[in-house]
Amino acid sequence: MDKKNTAFRNWHKYLLPSLTKWQGRGWGVGLLLCLLTTSCSQESVPTYDTSQTGLDIWIGHPGGLVYESTTYNYSYAYEEGSVTFYAQISGLPADHDRIFRLEPFGGDSALIVSTIRTEDYVIPAGAIGGTYNVWFNSQLLPDPTLFAADEDEGLINFRVVPNDEFSLGSENHQKITVRLRNHLAKPDNWDAANFPRQPLSKYFGAYSRVKYQFMIEHLHLIDFEINYNTQTAYDEATNVVSTAYAVHLQQVMQRALAEYNATHDTPLTDEFGNLVIF
């Protein structure tokens, strides 16, 4: 028999009689049972009151990394663009869909509230959170030059509107902050570029702010370069596209422009009053 079993037998031999002779006093057996189990004291299992659940919101990464703020640039979309945020309940999932809403507050919210679109956001039944968007519309700015200077920047916050399902979340997850800009510079390689680089104008025509906004909205590319020698359609690391891919991007913009003009009362016109063409 090993030492461990011998020690147990000795413990049992000497301690058990001394405890059991006191069993008439009512506590000996109870103490013995405690010693024969792992512990008399165990941590209580947390419970949640699902009638009022806190809802955390943040900007950053879905895993929980939180950024202090993010930046939205109105000039990167001709009409609507968005900021992504995340939401997660602090309690247990429910057996039904739950709706929450956001409200803007602070900063320049009164000035740009007309440009904002939020939704009835849904935490689905059985889920604890999700990924959502707040939308900004460049065409609804009260002044198209608002936040356009390099040093000019706006700010707006959003928080959850408490309702029967949700209250505000934990201290550092009660609001999201968006910094606002509206500055778009003409790319240096629009009109000229040194070979083997190609100027953007070769594929997209004359520059205008409206045209460039429209391109960014549909291509999701900013300050990209066209290179005659590259064989890769698009190199994300260097933001370089091939000439063949540039032709494809031109066709994408031609189709997007045709769709825009077909669905709007007036065709797309730039800041100079000229029709946008590709």
Secondary structure by P-SEA (a helix, b strand, c coil): ccaaaaaaaaaaaccaaaaaaacccccaaaaaaaaaccccccccbbbbcccbbbbbbbccccccccccbbbbbccccccbbbbbbbbbbccccccbbbbbbbbbbcccccccccccccccccccccccccccbbbbbccccccccccccccbbbbbbbbbccccccccccccccbbbbbbbbccccccccccccccbbbcccccccccaaaaaaaaacccccbbbbbcccccccccccccccaaaaaaaaaaaaaaaaaaaaaccccccccccccccc
